[in-house]
Amino acid sequence: MSSLRSRGDKVFDVFNVLFVVLVCLVMLLPVYMMVITSVITVAEYNSAPIILWPREFTLSSYRYLFSTDDIIHAFGVTVFVTVVGTLLSMFFTLGMAYGLSKPFLPGAGFIMRALVLTMFIDSGLIPFYLLVKGMHLNNNLFANIVPSLVSLWNFLVIRSFFQGLPKEIEDAAEVDGASYYQMFFRVILPLSKPVLATFTLFYGVGYWNSWYNSMLFVQKAELHTLQHLLRRMVVNQETLWGMQESFASSVGGRMALFTESVQMAACVVAMVPILCVYPFLQKYFVKGVMIGSIKG
């Protein structure tokens, strides 16, 4: 019977499962160690090279993070950049993709060739900096958004998806008297939920993890993103030690924290929001990644 499986198939399945489990362990172990390091005491951290389960839990690092203005400001800035940036990026990417998916658009071929050319030619850091500076975006929250407004790869995939939609759908809507704006918002977008969910997640994760533009164009500490603050905490540890000493004096006069614990706690705080959002978009994720990949 075709339903019976050979011994070789079963052995292959066992090796597949073991391989997947091994990959999961390799990926999850650093995250687990990060969480453990954020909740252990300095004495226990120094007592052993690897700690799989702490003998004593402490939330001092988290209390410290949420008691400082720096982390609160950085968290608020990152939420603003992520929400506003994702909305603007999706608006412009979808608009460009839908418009350039129409072969009758005047100049569409030239525009597409010009856009694709930017994938192979990089202008360099100095022209990029001068351009953003010339737009008067220095020390501005939108310096974290405008330079990364449209991802060309995301645009190409969404455009391919729009090109793959049956033309009869738009023809029927046009017969009913719908304009292109009505077709886009009432017909095309409801059919694009997997793509919308997938690339909203892509843009959201990108903005949430962004720090480079903040480092280049934002000098005011209160406007730094959360990831930029994490970088400052890692690179400039003297600043972190000074901040910890002021916190330690307020909770008992002794150093209640250590640098690695605070760094790991900050990483956990930065990671949790994305982990909370992803499960709600997971059902669209695989379909959204694969869709639009057939027709280019």
C-alpha positions as CSV (number, residue, x, y, z in Angstrom):
1,M,0.0,0.0,0.0
2,S,1.2,3.5,-0.8
3,S,0.3,4.6,2.7
4,L,3.0,2.3,4.2
5,R,6.2,4.1,4.8
6,S,9.6,2.4,4.3
7,R,12.2,2.2,7.1
8,G,14.4,4.7,5.2
9,D,11.5,7.3,5.2
10,K,11.1,6.9,9.0
11,V,14.8,7.3,9.6
12,F,14.8,10.4,7.3
13,D,11.9,11.9,9.4
14,V,13.8,11.2,12.6
15,F,16.9,13.0,11.3
16,N,14.8,15.9,10.1
17,V,13.1,16.3,13.5
18,L,16.5,16.1,15.3
19,F,18.0,18.7,12.9
20,V,15.0,21.1,13.4
21,V,15.3,20.7,17.2
22,L,19.0,21.4,17.1
23,V,18.5,24.5,15.0
24,C,15.8,25.7,17.4
25,L,18.1,25.2,20.4
26,V,20.9,27.1,18.6
27,M,18.6,30.0,18.0
28,L,16.8,30.0,21.3
29,L,19.8,29.4,23.6
30,P,21.2,32.9,23.2
31,V,17.8,34.4,23.9
32,Y,17.4,32.2,27.0
33,M,20.8,33.2,28.3
34,M,20.0,36.9,27.6
35,V,16.8,36.6,29.8
36,I,18.7,34.7,32.5
37,T,21.5,37.2,32.6
38,S,19.0,40.0,33.0
39,V,17.5,38.5,36.2
40,I,20.5,37.2,38.2
41,T,22.7,38.9,40.8
42,V,26.2,40.1,40.1
43,A,27.6,37.5,42.6
44,E,26.0,34.7,40.8
45,Y,27.0,36.0,37.4
46,N,30.6,36.0,38.5
47,S,30.4,32.6,40.2
48,A,30.1,30.5,37.0
49,P,30.7,30.9,33.3
50,I,27.3,29.5,32.3
51,I,24.1,29.7,34.4
52,L,21.2,27.7,33.2
53,W,18.9,28.5,36.0
54,P,19.5,31.3,38.6
55,R,19.5,30.5,42.3
56,E,18.2,34.0,43.1
57,F,16.0,36.2,40.9
58,T,16.3,39.9,40.9
59,L,14.4,42.5,38.8
60,S,16.7,45.4,39.7
61,S,17.8,45.9,36.1
62,Y,14.3,46.2,34.9
63,R,13.4,48.6,37.8
64,Y,16.4,50.7,36.8
65,L,15.5,50.8,33.2
66,F,11.9,52.0,33.8
67,S,13.0,54.4,36.5
68,T,15.2,56.4,34.1
69,D,14.0,59.1,31.6
70,D,16.4,57.8,28.9
71,I,14.6,54.5,28.4
72,I,11.2,56.0,28.6
73,H,12.0,58.7,26.0
74,A,13.8,56.1,23.8
75,F,10.8,53.7,24.0
76,G,8.4,56.5,23.1
77,V,10.5,57.7,20.2
78,T,10.8,54.2,18.8
79,V,7.0,53.6,19.1
80,F,6.4,56.8,17.2
81,V,9.0,56.0,14.5
82,T,7.7,52.5,14.1
83,V,4.0,53.4,13.9
84,V,4.3,56.5,11.8
85,G,7.1,55.1,9.7
86,T,5.3,51.8,8.9
87,L,2.1,53.7,8.0
88,L,3.9,56.1,5.7
89,S,6.1,53.3,4.1
90,M,3.1,51.1,3.4
91,F,1.2,54.1,1.9
92,F,3.9,55.1,-0.5
93,T,5.0,51.5,-1.3
94,L,1.5,50.4,-2.1
95,G,0.7,53.5,-4.1
96,M,3.9,53.2,-6.2
97,A,3.4,49.4,-6.6
98,Y,-0.2,49.7,-7.8
99,G,0.5,52.6,-10.1
100,L,3.6,51.0,-11.7
101,S,1.8,47.7,-12.1
102,K,-0.2,49.3,-14.9
103,P,1.5,49.0,-18.3
104,F,-0.4,52.0,-19.7
105,L,1.1,54.4,-17.1
106,P,3.2,57.0,-19.1
107,G,6.9,56.6,-18.3
108,A,6.4,53.4,-16.2
109,G,9.2,51.6,-18.0
110,F,11.7,54.4,-17.5
111,I,10.7,54.8,-13.8
112,M,11.1,51.1,-13.2
113,R,14.6,51.0,-14.8
114,A,15.6,54.0,-12.7
115,L,14.4,52.4,-9.5
116,V,16.1,49.0,-10.3
117,L,19.3,50.8,-11.1
118,T,19.5,52.1,-7.5
119,M,19.8,48.4,-6.3
120,F,23.2,48.2,-8.1
121,I,24.6,51.7,-7.6
122,D,25.1,53.1,-4.1
123,S,25.6,56.9,-3.8
124,G,27.8,56.5,-0.7
125,L,27.6,57.7,2.9
126,I,28.7,61.4,2.4
127,P,26.1,62.2,-0.4
128,F,23.5,60.4,1.7
129,Y,24.4,62.5,4.8
130,L,24.4,65.8,2.7
131,L,21.1,65.0,1.2
132,V,19.4,64.3,4.5
133,K,21.0,67.4,6.0
134,G,19.9,69.5,3.1
135,M,16.3,68.4,3.8
136,H,16.7,69.9,7.3
137,L,16.1,66.6,9.1
138,N,18.9,66.9,11.6
139,N,17.7,66.4,15.2
140,N,14.3,65.5,13.8
141,L,12.3,62.3,14.4
142,F,11.6,62.1,10.7
143,A,15.3,61.5,10.1
144,N,14.6,58.0,11.2
145,I,11.7,57.6,8.8
146,V,12.2,59.6,5.5
147,P,15.6,58.0,4.4
148,S,14.1,54.5,4.8
149,L,10.6,55.4,3.5
150,V,10.4,52.9,0.7
151,S,12.2,49.5,0.4
152,L,12.7,48.8,-3.3
153,W,12.6,45.0,-2.7
154,N,9.3,45.3,-0.9
155,F,8.0,47.5,-3.7
156,L,9.0,45.0,-6.4
157,V,7.3,42.1,-4.6
158,I,4.1,44.0,-4.0
159,R,4.1,45.2,-7.6
160,S,4.4,41.6,-8.8
161,F,1.5,40.6,-6.6
162,F,-0.7,43.4,-8.1
163,Q,0.3,42.3,-11.6
164,G,-0.8,38.7,-10.8
165,L,-4.3,39.7,-9.8
166,P,-6.9,38.8,-12.4
167,K,-7.6,41.7,-14.6
168,E,-11.3,40.8,-14.8
169,I,-11.7,41.9,-11.2
170,E,-10.8,45.5,-12.1
171,D,-12.7,45.3,-15.3
172,A,-15.9,44.4,-13.4
173,A,-15.3,47.2,-10.9
174,E,-14.8,49.7,-13.8
175,V,-18.0,48.6,-15.5
176,D,-19.8,49.3,-12.2
177,G,-18.4,52.8,-12.4
178,A,-15.6,52.6,-9.8
179,S,-12.7,55.0,-10.2
180,Y,-9.1,53.8,-9.8
181,Y,-9.0,55.1,-6.2
182,Q,-12.2,53.2,-5.4
183,M,-10.8,50.0,-7.1
184,F,-7.6,50.3,-5.1
185,F,-9.2,50.8,-1.7
186,R,-12.4,48.7,-2.0
187,V,-11.2,45.9,-4.3
188,I,-7.4,45.6,-4.4
189,L,-6.5,46.1,-0.8
190,P,-9.1,43.7,0.7
191,L,-7.6,41.0,-1.6
192,S,-4.1,41.9,-0.4
193,K,-4.4,41.0,3.3
194,P,-1.4,38.5,3.3
195,V,0.8,41.0,1.5
196,L,-0.3,43.9,3.7
197,A,0.3,41.8,6.9
198,T,3.7,40.5,5.8
199,F,5.2,43.8,4.6
200,T,3.7,45.8,7.5
201,L,5.6,43.3,9.7
202,F,8.8,43.8,7.6
203,Y,8.6,47.6,7.8
204,G,7.6,47.5,11.5
205,V,10.6,45.3,12.5
206,G,12.9,47.4,10.4
207,Y,11.8,50.7,12.0
208,W,11.8,49.1,15.5
209,N,15.4,47.9,15.1
210,S,16.7,51.0,13.4
211,W,19.6,52.9,15.0
212,Y,21.9,53.9,12.2
213,N,20.0,57.0,11.0
214,S,19.5,58.1,14.6
215,M,23.2,57.8,15.2
216,L,24.0,59.9,12.0
217,F,21.4,62.6,12.2
218,V,20.2,62.9,15.8
219,Q,22.4,64.5,18.4
220,K,19.8,65.2,21.0
221,A,19.8,62.3,23.5
222,E,16.1,62.6,24.2
223,L,15.3,61.9,20.5
224,H,17.4,58.7,20.2
225,T,15.7,55.5,19.4
226,L,15.7,52.5,21.7
227,Q,18.2,50.6,19.6
228,H,20.5,53.6,19.5
229,L,20.2,53.8,23.3
230,L,21.2,50.2,23.5
231,R,24.2,50.8,21.3
232,R,25.2,53.7,23.6
233,M,24.9,51.4,26.6
234,V,27.2,48.8,25.0
235,V,29.8,51.2,23.5
236,N,29.9,53.9,26.2
237,Q,29.9,51.8,29.4
238,E,31.2,54.7,31.5
239,T,28.0,56.5,30.9
240,L,26.0,53.4,31.9
241,W,28.1,53.0,35.1
242,G,27.4,56.6,36.1
243,M,23.7,56.1,35.6
244,Q,23.8,52.9,37.6
245,E,25.6,54.5,40.5
246,S,22.9,57.2,40.8
247,F,20.2,54.5,40.8
248,A,22.1,52.3,43.3
249,S,22.3,55.2,45.7
250,S,18.6,55.6,45.6
251,V,17.8,52.0,46.4
252,G,20.2,51.4,49.3
253,G,23.6,52.9,48.8
254,R,25.2,49.8,47.2
255,M,25.7,48.9,43.6
256,A,22.6,46.7,43.0
257,L,23.3,46.3,39.2
258,F,26.0,45.3,36.8
259,T,26.5,46.3,33.3
260,E,25.8,43.0,31.5
261,S,22.5,42.6,33.4
262,V,21.3,46.1,32.4
263,Q,22.3,45.5,28.8
264,M,20.5,42.2,28.6
265,A,17.4,43.6,30.3
266,A,17.3,46.4,27.7
267,C,17.6,43.9,24.9
268,V,14.6,41.9,26.4
269,V,12.6,45.1,26.6
270,A,13.4,45.9,23.0
271,M,12.5,42.4,21.8
272,V,9.2,41.8,23.6
273,P,6.9,44.1,21.6
274,I,7.9,42.4,18.3
275,L,7.3,39.0,19.8
276,C,3.8,40.1,20.9
277,V,2.9,41.4,17.5
278,Y,4.2,38.5,15.4
279,P,1.7,35.8,16.4
280,F,-1.2,37.9,15.2
281,L,0.4,38.2,11.7
282,Q,1.9,34.7,11.5
283,K,-1.1,33.1,9.6
284,Y,-0.5,35.6,6.8
285,F,3.3,35.5,6.9
286,V,4.2,32.4,4.8
287,K,1.5,33.1,2.1
288,G,2.5,36.7,1.9
289,V,6.2,35.9,1.5
290,M,5.5,33.3,-1.3
291,I,2.8,35.3,-3.1
292,G,4.1,37.5,-6.0
293,S,7.2,35.4,-6.4
294,I,6.1,33.7,-9.6
295,K,5.4,36.6,-11.8
296,G,8.2,39.2,-12.1
